[in-house]
Amino acid sequence: MRINPPSKMSFLIALILGILALVGNFVPTIPVIGVYEFWLAIAAYLVLAAGNTMKGF
């Protein structure tokens, strides 16, 4: 299996999801993001992993 660099769009999506997960963890006054912080971090990892393994994603 070849590993490719992720496209800019998949990297930006993963970055935004990761930042939302961090904000949900450190800012408890936002209840909607705080509930899903774990799943946002998992989604960011999966998007980044898909961007590395699939060409053009």
Phi and psi in degrees as GROMACS dihedral restraints (atoms count N, CA, C in turn):
[ dihedral_restraints ]
;  ai    aj    ak    al  type     phi  dphi    fc
    3     4     5     6     1   -91.6    20    10
    4     5     6     7     1   143.0    20    10
    6     7     8     9     1  -105.0    20    10
    7     8     9    10     1   126.7    20    10
    9    10    11    12     1  -110.3    20    10
   10    11    12    13     1   155.1    20    10
   12    13    14    15     1   -70.0    20    10
   13    14    15    16     1   143.1    20    10
   15    16    17    18     1   -70.3    20    10
   16    17    18    19     1   155.4    20    10
   18    19    20    21     1   -70.8    20    10
   19    20    21    22     1   165.1    20    10
   21    22    23    24     1   -63.3    20    10
   22    23    24    25     1   -37.2    20    10
   24    25    26    27     1   -67.7    20    10
   25    26    27    28     1   -44.9    20    10
   27    28    29    30     1   -68.0    20    10
   28    29    30    31     1   -34.1    20    10
   30    31    32    33     1   -65.9    20    10
   31    32    33    34     1   -42.0    20    10
   33    34    35    36     1   -66.9    20    10
   34    35    36    37     1   -38.9    20    10
   36    37    38    39     1   -63.6    20    10
   37    38    39    40     1   -44.9    20    10
   39    40    41    42     1   -64.0    20    10
   40    41    42    43     1   -38.3    20    10
   42    43    44    45     1   -64.9    20    10
   43    44    45    46     1   -44.3    20    10
   45    46    47    48     1   -64.6    20    10
   46    47    48    49     1   -42.8    20    10
   48    49    50    51     1   -63.7    20    10
   49    50    51    52     1   -39.4    20    10
   51    52    53    54     1   -65.5    20    10
   52    53    54    55     1   -40.8    20    10
   54    55    56    57     1   -66.1    20    10
   55    56    57    58     1   -40.1    20    10
   57    58    59    60     1   -63.2    20    10
   58    59    60    61     1   -37.2    20    10
   60    61    62    63     1   -64.8    20    10
   61    62    63    64     1   -41.5    20    10
   63    64    65    66     1   -66.1    20    10
   64    65    66    67     1   -41.5    20    10
   66    67    68    69     1   -63.1    20    10
   67    68    69    70     1   -40.9    20    10
   69    70    71    72     1   -64.3    20    10
   70    71    72    73     1   -28.7    20    10
   72    73    74    75     1   -79.1    20    10
   73    74    75    76     1   -41.8    20    10
   75    76    77    78     1   -95.9    20    10
   76    77    78    79     1   -13.1    20    10
   78    79    80    81     1  -118.9    20    10
   79    80    81    82     1    92.4    20    10
   81    82    83    84     1   -74.3    20    10
   82    83    84    85     1    -4.1    20    10
   84    85    86    87     1   -81.5    20    10
   85    86    87    88     1    -6.8    20    10
   87    88    89    90     1  -103.1    20    10
   88    89    90    91     1    96.2    20    10
   90    91    92    93     1   -71.4    20    10
   91    92    93    94     1   -30.5    20    10
   93    94    95    96     1   -68.0    20    10
   94    95    96    97     1   -43.7    20    10
   96    97    98    99     1   -76.1    20    10
   97    98    99   100     1   -35.4    20    10
   99   100   101   102     1   -63.3    20    10
  100   101   102   103     1   -30.3    20    10
  102   103   104   105     1   -70.3    20    10
  103   104   105   106     1   -35.2    20    10
  105   106   107   108     1  -106.8    20    10
  106   107   108   109     1    20.8    20    10
  108   109   110   111     1   -62.2    20    10
  109   110   111   112     1   -39.5    20    10
  111   112   113   114     1   -64.6    20    10
  112   113   114   115     1   -45.3    20    10
  114   115   116   117     1   -70.8    20    10
  115   116   117   118     1   -30.0    20    10
  117   118   119   120     1   -66.2    20    10
  118   119   120   121     1   -40.1    20    10
  120   121   122   123     1   -66.7    20    10
  121   122   123   124     1   -40.1    20    10
  123   124   125   126     1   -64.4    20    10
  124   125   126   127     1   -42.6    20    10
  126   127   128   129     1   -63.7    20    10
  127   128   129   130     1   -39.2    20    10
  129   130   131   132     1   -62.6    20    10
  130   131   132   133     1   -42.4    20    10
  132   133   134   135     1   -64.9    20    10
  133   134   135   136     1   -43.1    20    10
  135   136   137   138     1   -66.7    20    10
  136   137   138   139     1   -38.9    20    10
  138   139   140   141     1   -64.5    20    10
  139   140   141   142     1   -42.3    20    10
  141   142   143   144     1   -68.3    20    10
  142   143   144   145     1   -39.1    20    10
  144   145   146   147     1   -66.1    20    10
  145   146   147   148     1   -39.9    20    10
  147   148   149   150     1   -65.9    20    10
  148   149   150   151     1   -37.5    20    10
  150   151   152   153     1   -66.4    20    10
  151   152   153   154     1   -29.0    20    10
  153   154   155   156     1   -81.7    20    10
  154   155   156   157     1   -31.1    20    10
  156   157   158   159     1   -93.4    20    10
  157   158   159   160     1   -28.7    20    10
  159   160   161   162     1  -103.1    20    10
  160   161   162   163     1   131.5    20    10
  162   163   164   165     1   -76.5    20    10
  163   164   165   166     1   130.0    20    10
  165   166   167   168     1    84.0    20    10
  166   167   168   169     1    10.7    20    10
